[in-house]
Amino acid sequence: SFQVKNNLPGSEQMVSKICSCLKENNLTHLTVAMESTSFYSWHLANTLSSHEALVWFKPKVYCLNPRVIAAYKKSFVDMDKTDPKDAFVIADFARVGKITTSPWSGAEYIALQRLTRCRLHIIENISREKSYILSNIFLKFSELAVLDKNETPFSNIFGATSEAVLTDYMSAEDIANTSIENLITFLIDKSKNRFSNPEATAEILQRAARDSYRLDKALYDPLNATIAASLNCIKALEKEVKSLDKAIEKAVKGFGNHQYQCLMSIPGIGPVFAAGIIAELGDITKFSNQACVAKYAGLTWRKKQSGNFTAD
């Protein structure tokens, strides 16, 4: 055994040693097994699967679930826990043909996966920011934040008109004291005349303002600043989502139209979901049947049976 650093010089040293071993023993194929350790194993797996010095040996690189290796190691009695021993166990796991997963899928799927996972990350950030801003909206304009969907003056509390109400008026009391005519004009202007009945909307908004709690005046400036900051964050994140959608659509077209179009033909699955499924599953031909796809996605469970007892 030997040790190398997990960087480019270390990987080149590993490739050199592997090539020497293959040539000295007249070997024609290469199988590499390693534990999947999030992004720490990514560069090494990608390098070994595509290195020009190894391409003649048809390398197959497998990133294995650490739990599977830990379970296999239990079959070795009284074994120490060291790096060389762990490497031996992984190598033996591959030697006896225990690997059932597919080899490294290649950079193109990882590239798409980075985009789809980044989009999910940003969507989750938007959700968190919206949950956070609601607490500040409740403090400033308590009744607006808790109105039922069929009673609220705005279809989207994070829309442009609602944003204008929350940022242009200092407090709910200011809205309550504004004349109904001025409030109607304000709503028509900010909504670009999209309300079917701006008079009724203004009345609902003003009634909500009258029913809202009043705060100490010292609180309004900080609340308005935090609400404006959150709204700016949400708009910035939503802009990035649109940019990512374009990048995802461009990237997914490189995988062949058949797989993408098949997914798009399923009701409820759009471009983003289709791209996400392709990115996470990889090449669908590596699954022999639907049950394998379900198992890979974690939609199956083990049967437990002992004597007359059976459970799922």
Secondary structure, 3 states (H helix, E strand, C coil): CCCCCCCHHHHHHHHHHHHHHHHHCCCCCCEEEEECCHHHCHHHHHHHHHCCCCHHHCCEEEEECHHHHHHHHCCCCCCCCCHHHHHHHHHHHHHCCCCCCCCCCCHHHHHHHHHHHHHHHHHHHHHHHHHHHHHHHHHHCHHHHHCCCCCCCCCCCCCHHHHHHHHHCCCHHHHHHCCHHHHHHHHHHHCCCCCCCHHHHHHHHHHHHHHCCCCCHHHHHHHHHHHHHHHHHHHHHHHHHHHHHHHHHHHHHHHCHHHHHHHHCCCCCCHHHHHHHHHHHCCHHHCCCHHHHHHHCCCCCCCEEECCEEEC
